[in-house]
């Protein structure tokens, strides 16, 4: 007897509008007709008793088409599955689809927009299919996922280089390992390598309510970033991805704290609604338009108006208590030429403005000198800061490598001037700035040069070549970006540390595999040493070895990654004493200091 999936497929194929030339059922077309309440589609569905019972209901004597249920059903991966989904169905690794508003799930792992060079990618193989893992976990898959994790590979970096992590207060190693103030709060700058969702959760105990500013430049979900690898990062998954991280980041903000989210037109309006839900509409401060370019070059070739701006959404933790400094910008040249008409004997430019009238009705004039004026109050349209691109002069070491990496950041990197403005709008010196999409490290560099404490999180291996290396140069006194504006001479330090990997190590091995033979060998090792999902029955997988090898290499990798328990990507702090993980005595002590 055919199941409901097969019954519906057979029925829909009777409508020639829903069948391609090669006989395949057009699922998207079926959904579109349903949205339009197409009468021929509805009549077809009503013609089958079983299908009618599934997608229609009665109100009094009126039969009503439940089109939302139909659309969800047709979009479900179990309806006409591809070979990979069919294999997953057989093994038992399946999940349904839901609307975002009903979704309680977590999009856990996504090598986002800055990851294009991971996995050994070179210029020569840019066009090959890339292997990424983007997994949505259901509530029953999550138990200790967001527990605090173990940190490892600690090092302190200053102008003299890298040092084993030890007390900054006593060369003998006595006292606190992290710099703490009189209240016991950590005052060190931190760079953390690891999944940002899990790293944020690990910061909660120490930094909840202490962060004054969060700035993030997340993936824009354009579908056209660099090598088009975002095509499979669909709209609802992107929103869940953002939602999970924002929900965990929000408690880190102080009561007077602010968050700025950099985005473009593709998701800006949806993100605004999501942020209204998370932070509250009453805590929306403003939408900033960053006009980063000019309408020239190749992008001006078409008839469509040239897009030269991004959006920056600004929310506060508490609108009434938010920190907000008054910012001024220099007068534009046209403004000066139009209004400042006079020069005194010392060569100072000034203007006279009528302020009031005296008791005789005569005008009262005020003299305003240009060099005494603070400038124009900042508006929500920023057209005085332009985009910057990779500059080999910014780095003295591995110059060509840095340049190629910087070029890989779609649209260029954000200018330090942009981050300086945001930082100075809502923080004072010594305040904590957090960027959990650290990328090239622009936020961290601007925070360092303006005397703020900072925390940066980045998952990808280029963390060493970009933000870490960039900050080393900042400490040495580099003169790029805002250095001259703030009279930067160098100095300071930061602490580097990583989340201690476990199942994440297996994911790295899977991604680097070149052949099916390598993956089969890895599967054998995973059964012995890795933490597998509770849904995985190794004997069932072994019995389906032929179907596994029939999949393409990308799907083989995707399947093995999905077999891993994502609660165990990194070592949980509660298991730090477990000998299996091999956490050193030094790291145990440092974790004790961090989670004090």
C-alpha angles and dihedrals in degrees: 000000000000120000124233092265093056093042092054093046092053092048096049092050088067088072107077090205088068098051126082124220091263092051098258119142113247102225095179092053091051090053092048093052090049091053088054092048088237106203095215092053092047092049090050092051091047091054092072116067096208094046091046091056090050101049105025135063135184131242106187101314096332119106112216127198113229094212095170090058090047093050092048091048095050092046092051112111091229089066106087094342123202119239092272094050090045089054091049091049090054093048093044102246100128136136133184129230127251139176116262092246089058094040120115093167133112126231096214114179129029125153091214135199097310097055103082095117096050122113095037097295115172135184089262096060101035093122097054120109108271125220114230130162119221109168130179114206122206120223092258089056091058122079112130097004094119098037117123112279134218117257124214143169093053119185136161117222124199137150090292094056135251122345135187107261111262140138114307088201100057127026088213090066097251123137129026117348090208120053108251132182127228090280091054095251119147111250099184124113108243134204113188126193115207146069106327095219091057095038090054090052089051091054093055098088095051103031108030109135094005105090113099098187136024116188119178134176099194128181109294093214092225097151087226104069112139102304098011091252092141092071092100094045093093126201099259093045090051091052092049089048090054094041095055094051096043091051090055095040095051096072089053090065119094117237089261093041129123136207126207119194118194114212142146135227096282096075106003098107094044090047090052091057091046092050091048087058095046101039100022127252089254089064096055107117107179148317111242120207111212108198097197103170149018131258096256140102128035096333090062093060097092131070093247116100110265115254109223102159146073129199128239114198113209120200131168130215088229117007095206094050099037121133109242124167121198109249127195130194127207118268113262116246092247091054091052094048092048098047112021102073103155139069122192127218091274092055094253115148116230143158135210119231127191107238104172145325127264126229089277094054095253120141119259110216129202125204115221120190118211094221090054096049119100090215131238121335111255115262130199092256112078111191098146097078118069131201117265130212136204111306116189089201089069092071128046097187124066088357099177093045092051092049093053091047093049091049089055090068102096111241094007129277125302112262119248088232090065092052092043090058093049092045093050092046095064111013142059128215111292094025119131119255119192128198114174093179092055097168110161092357099249093142091049094048092050091047092050093050093047095050100253127138112241145193120199126186125195130163103195128087093243086077085097096049097043123024096018094046092042092054091048087059091046090055089050090055105261113188100215127111114005096348096112093043092056096033091243114191101169134255140120129085143230139213120238121202139157138215107253106249128222117149086015086069090060091049090055090051092049093050092050095049114114102191142036088243090061091049093050089053091049090052089056090053093044091056089057104039114012128081107249126202115266087239092062120094105190093203091057091050091048091050089055095051093126093054089048094054090047090064118090117258093258093055092045090056092045091052095049090049091052089052090065122093104244091202085072102048088114132020113272116231090233089064098048092116093053106114091212090075095050097220108178124235089246092054091047089055093046092049088050089054094046096048091040 
